């Protein structure tokens, strides 16, 4: 369930939002109480009115952005206040809705912003996930191979990374040469087969600092990847 911190000093509008769809809504009507509610509620998105008692939406957005750089912020602004829109983006807002607005429009914009934020967060997590290979860490989405002790990093080409992913996925097993060629090159012709030999030699060189790692050629079959 999406958690919305809804900051609005119009009780009727807030009640409509709170009762709509399957959202969990924390409504705050006074700018002075927003940051306390933010810390307790831990929202997935903040919907901020620009004009609020005691503290405006812009200063709130700036503080929220410092605390949670990736959290979506959507501003509510009066229909004729274009300067509000521009300032909202300047302080870190992701989108805005002009009053009066339809509930369907607000819901679509909220869902879109939350989906984008979650997608970015997932991509960041995936990019940072390391696959341990003996003395190395392999970052498949960053195309990077890092030696743990020396902390030296090597950038891999897309095909080097794809080949290493296949070998790591068959760690301590034999993978057929033809299967590698079809997965990485899409064809097992002679030219690609010669390329595979070159790429295997490159990976052996990249991994040479760990003597426990071996890429063993099984003649007529494929490769056996040995790693801790």
C-alpha positions in Angstrom: 0.0 0.0 0.0 1.4 3.4 -1.0 1.9 5.7 2.0 1.1 9.4 1.2 2.1 12.3 3.4 -0.6 14.7 2.3 0.0 18.3 3.5 -3.1 20.4 2.9 -5.1 22.9 5.0 -8.4 22.4 3.3 -10.1 19.7 5.4 -12.7 18.7 2.8 -10.1 18.1 0.1 -8.0 16.2 2.5 -10.8 13.9 3.5 -11.6 13.0 -0.1 -7.9 12.1 -0.7 -7.7 10.1 2.5 -10.8 8.1 1.7 -9.9 7.3 -2.0 -8.4 4.1 -3.3 -6.1 1.9 -1.3 -3.7 4.5 -0.1 -2.5 5.0 3.5 -2.7 8.7 3.9 -1.3 10.8 6.7 -2.8 14.3 6.5 -1.2 17.3 8.1 -2.9 20.7 7.9 -0.2 22.9 9.4 3.3 23.3 8.0 4.7 23.4 11.5 3.9 19.7 12.1 5.0 18.2 8.8 8.5 17.1 9.6 7.5 15.3 12.8 4.8 13.5 10.8 7.3 12.8 8.1 9.7 11.1 10.5 7.0 9.0 12.1 5.0 8.0 9.0 8.0 7.3 6.6 5.9 8.0 3.4 6.5 6.7 -0.1 5.5 10.2 -1.5 4.8 13.7 -0.2 2.0 15.8 -1.7 2.5 19.4 -0.5 0.3 22.4 -0.8 2.3 25.5 -1.5 0.4 27.8 0.8 0.2 26.5 4.4 -0.1 28.0 7.9 3.3 28.6 9.7 5.5 27.1 7.0 5.2 27.0 3.2 5.5 23.9 1.0 8.8 25.1 -0.6 10.8 25.1 2.6 9.3 21.8 3.6 10.3 20.3 0.2 13.9 21.5 0.7 14.2 19.8 4.1 12.5 16.6 2.9 14.8 16.5 -0.1 17.8 16.8 2.2 16.6 13.9 4.4 15.3 11.7 1.6 17.0 12.5 -1.8 15.0 10.0 -3.8 11.5 10.5 -2.3 8.9 11.8 -4.8 7.4 15.2 -4.0 4.3 16.5 -5.8 3.1 20.1 -5.3 -0.4 21.4 -5.3 -0.6 24.9 -6.6 -3.2 27.5 -7.6 -4.2 27.4 -11.3 -2.8 30.9 -12.1 0.5 30.6 -10.1 3.0 29.6 -12.7 5.9 30.9 -10.5 4.9 28.3 -7.9 5.5 25.6 -10.5 8.9 26.9 -11.4 10.0 27.4 -7.8 8.6 23.9 -6.9 10.9 22.3 -9.5 13.8 24.4 -8.3 13.5 23.2 -4.7 13.4 19.5 -5.7 9.8 18.8 -6.6 9.1 16.0 -9.1 5.6 17.1 -10.4 2.7 19.3 -9.7 -1.1 19.4 -9.9 -3.0 22.7 -10.4 -6.1 23.4 -8.3 -8.8 22.6 -8.9 -7.9 19.1 -9.9 -9.7 15.8 -10.4 -9.0 13.0 -8.0 -8.2 10.7 -10.9 -5.5 13.0 -12.1 -3.9 13.2 -8.7 -4.0 9.4 -8.3 -2.4 8.8 -11.7 0.4 11.3 -10.9 1.0 9.8 -7.5 1.1 6.2 -8.9 3.5 7.3 -11.7 5.9 9.1 -9.3 6.0 6.2 -6.8 6.5 3.6 -9.6 9.4 5.7 -11.1 11.0 6.1 -7.6 10.8 2.4 -6.9 12.2 1.5 -10.3 15.2 3.8 -9.7 15.8 2.4 -6.2 15.6 -1.2 -7.5 18.1 -0.4 -10.3 20.4 1.3 -7.8 20.3 -1.8 -5.6 20.9 -4.1 -8.4 23.8 -2.1 -9.7 25.4 -2.2 -6.3 24.9 -5.9 -5.7 28.2 -7.7 -5.9 28.8 -11.3 -6.9 31.7 -12.8 -4.9 34.2 -14.7 -7.0 37.1 -15.8 -4.7 39.2 -12.7 -4.1 37.0 -10.6 -6.5 33.7 -8.9 -6.5 31.8 -8.8 -9.8 29.3 -6.1 -10.4 27.3 -7.4 -13.5 25.2 -4.3 -14.1 28.2 -1.9 -13.7 30.4 -4.1 -15.9 33.0 -4.0 -13.2 35.4 -6.5 -11.7 37.0 -5.4 -8.4 39.8 -7.1 -6.5 38.9 -7.1 -2.8 42.4 -6.8 -1.3 44.0 -4.2 -3.7 40.6 -2.5 -4.3 41.6 -2.2 -8.0 38.6 -2.1 -10.4 38.5 -3.2 -14.0 35.8 -2.1 -16.4 34.5 -5.0 -18.6 33.0 -4.9 -22.0 29.4 -6.0 -22.4 30.5 -9.4 -23.8 33.2 -9.9 -21.2 30.5 -9.3 -18.5 28.0 -11.6 -20.3 30.6 -14.4 -20.5 31.6 -14.0 -16.9 28.0 -14.1 -15.8 27.5 -17.4 -17.6 30.7 -18.9 -16.1 29.7 -17.7 -12.6 26.2 -19.0 -13.1 27.8 -22.5 -13.7 30.4 -22.2 -11.0 32.1 -25.6 -10.4 30.2 -27.1 -13.3 31.0 -27.4 -17.0 29.1 -25.2 -19.5 29.0 -26.2 -23.2 30.9 -24.1 -25.6 28.0 -24.0 -28.0 25.7 -22.7 -25.3 28.1 -19.9 -24.5 28.3 -18.9 -28.2 24.5 -18.9 -28.6 23.9 -16.9 -25.5 26.7 -14.3 -26.0 27.0 -14.0 -29.8 23.7 -15.6 -31.0 25.6 -17.8 -33.4 28.2 -20.7 -33.0 30.0 -20.1 -36.3 33.8 -20.4 -36.7 34.5 -16.7 -36.4 32.5 -16.3 -33.1 34.2 -19.5 -31.8 37.6 -17.9 -32.3 36.3 -14.7 -30.5 35.3 -16.9 -27.6 38.9 -18.2 -27.2 40.1 -14.6 -27.1 37.6 -13.6 -24.4 38.3 -16.6 -22.3 42.0 -15.7 -22.4 41.1 -12.1 -21.3 39.1 -13.3 -18.3 41.9 -15.7 -17.2 44.2 -12.7 -17.3 41.7 -10.5 -15.3 41.3 -13.2 -12.6 45.0 -14.2 -12.4 45.5 -12.6 -9.0 43.5 -15.4 -7.3 45.3 -18.7 -7.9 42.2 -20.6 -6.7 40.2 -19.4 -9.8 40.5 -21.5 -12.9 38.7 -21.5 -16.3 39.5 -25.1 -17.4 39.1 -25.9 -21.1 37.3 -29.3 -21.6 38.3 -30.1 -25.1 35.4 -30.7 -27.4 32.9 -29.8 -24.7 33.3 -26.4 -23.1 34.6 -24.7 -20.0 34.7 -25.7 -16.3 34.8 -22.6 -14.0 36.4 -23.3 -10.6 36.0 -20.6 -8.0 35.5 -20.2 -4.3 
